[in-house]
């Protein structure tokens, strides 16, 4: 069918208008991902995190439940010290909580204007009831700045129940948090944590290193100074703290064992090497959070609690809100716990590292490898193990598999005795580091990796 002259003129007008609109659109620039984010949901990023593990209330904090964390009614078996050095020091029992309030202290890395808290019942086999919760800036010890106190809700409710194996996000609250500030997180737990044989989900053992406060009986959420019955070095049911930040802010996850967890550093001083890294980043205003995913005894390939780096990588790295980078310091426990046995071999450990690299890159993350530090003199040292350490380190340094290399070994080793730490960096167990040693390790990290234009792909949730 032929169109009339008037219809043809209308179609020509429409084409000209569409062309003009396209020119205007292109000259103005298509909307960027950043603009879309700014106009829509806020950009959340983790500012503090820890690794959940299973422990039995009333038992030493370094002890695991029977059956790889499923039951506490048949006693507990201390597997934390198997093959490690040194054996865990004597620890106060993990508190039994019953109609009490916990005030838990965390040191954030980056600041923000809104905050939310992520709780976990990863290893519990029964629900955990939280009767009330709050976040505030800490003043000193167990005291808070009252004007900063913000009640936390969960899907609009003042209470929440964390199902077995589940995590719960609090609703966001408005609170301006400076970088490197201490937060006090209050949780009122109305039920008895020892009433059933379920383990509790905590971060405890040789890497707790932070005094937290357990109240007298009752709900004391929001008290200016918590009426305290006892203290504990364990964080209970805490997984992560998140803040809103500018779109370019990302997070570095430090994946490791007790060396990353800060074992042998001074309690209540935040002297783990990831803490020192966070201070360096904040000083240069690089807008990068640091999330510590280290815990005692961890291995690349396997461990007695079934949470090897390969097993936990999705939960402790990929699921972290805002993660853009990963630093891996793993393998010394695979080597040491094998003693003189040929398995796992250096090639086995390297194969595990390659898997971590592939999984990080599949999610658009940058991933950096750190060389394994000396351990001669540790009670699981062998010449066979030292040969494996050297082989793994040679691969990390020369293979170019990682996006970059951090040579922690070169930083802390004694040049005259390269299988040992420098004396000033050895706390006496010949495996971990002193506060000065952890600071030297953090100072060896190339901050240029984290500047604008060198970012991975943020994981926003």
C-alpha positions, 0 to 999 in steps of 0.5 A: 500500500502506498502512503500519502504525501502527508504520511510520508512527511510525518515519517520523515519528521519522526526520523529527524527527531529520532536522529536528533535525540540520538545525537543529544544522547551520545554527546551527553554520554550514556549513563554510566554504571556509577551514575546508575548506582548513585541514582539507585541503591547505595554502594555497600562495602564490608569494613570489618569481618572475621571467620566463624568457627564452631566452639562449645560453650563452657569448654576452652575457647581453643576446643572444637566440638565432636563430629566436626562441629555438630555436637557438644554433648559428648565432650570436646576434642582439642584438635586445634593443637594437633601438629601445630606450634606452639600448642594453644596457650591455656584459655578461659572457657568460652562463656555460657550465655544465658539471659545476658548482653554481649558488648563486642568491640570491632575496629573498622577499616573504612568509614561511612555514613550508614552501617549494618551488621551481619550475624551468623549461626553458621555452625549452630544446629539450633536457632539463635534468638537475638532479643535486642541489638545496637551499634555505637561508637566506643568511648573506652573499654566497655563504655560507649558514646551515648549520642552515637547509639543506634538500635538495630532492627531486622526486617523492621523488627526489634528481634530476630532468630538466626536459623541453623546455618543462616546469616542475618543482615540488620537494617541500615542505620544512619551513623557517621563512622570515621575510618579506623574507629572502634564500634561496640555491638550489643547483642541481648541473648535471652536463651541459654547457649548451653541448653542444647548440644549445639555448638556456638558460632564464634571466632576464638582461639589464639587469634581472638585478641580482642576483649569483649564484655559479657553483662550481668543478667538481663537486657543491657543493650545501650547501657552507657557502660555495660554492667560486666560479669566477665570478659571473653576474647571471642566474638560471638555470632558476628560475621561482618560490619558494612558501611555505605561508601563511594562507588570506587571503594572496594575491599581487600580480603586477607585469606590465611591462617593464624599468621593472618589472624595475628597470633602472638600479637598484643591483645587489644592493640590491633597489631595483626598485619591486616590491621597495619595494612588498613592503617597504611591505606587509610593514611593515603586515603586510598578508599580500600577496606581490609577484611581479615579472613584468617584463623588458626590452623587453616590449610589450603587443602584440608583440615580437621574441621573441614574448613580448608581454604578451598572449602571456605573460599566462597563464604569467606572471600567471594561472598564478602560485600564489596570485595575487589582484591584477595591476598593469600597467605596459606600453606605453612600448616599443610607443610608443617602438619605433614611432618616428614610425610611426602603428602601433601607435596609442594605440587599438591599445595601449588595446585590448591593455590591455582584453584583459588586463583581461578575462582577469584578471577572467575568473579573479576577479582584481583588476587595476590600471593604471599610467600610463606614465612620461615618456621625452623624451630617450630615444633612441626618443622622438618627438613622435608617441610622446609624443602616444600616451603622453598618450592612453594615460595619459588613458584609464588615468586616466579610463576606469574600466576598471581596478579602480584607477589608479596615476599613476606619471607624476604621481609622477616627471615634472617639473612644469615639463617634464612629458614629462621625469623629475624630475632626481633620478629620472632615472638618465641614460637618460631612461626608467628611474628611480633607486632613489629614483624606484622608491621614489617609484613604490611609495609611490604605490600605494594599500595599501588595495586589498590589505587584508582584504575587498578581495581577488580570488579566490586561485588555489591550486594 
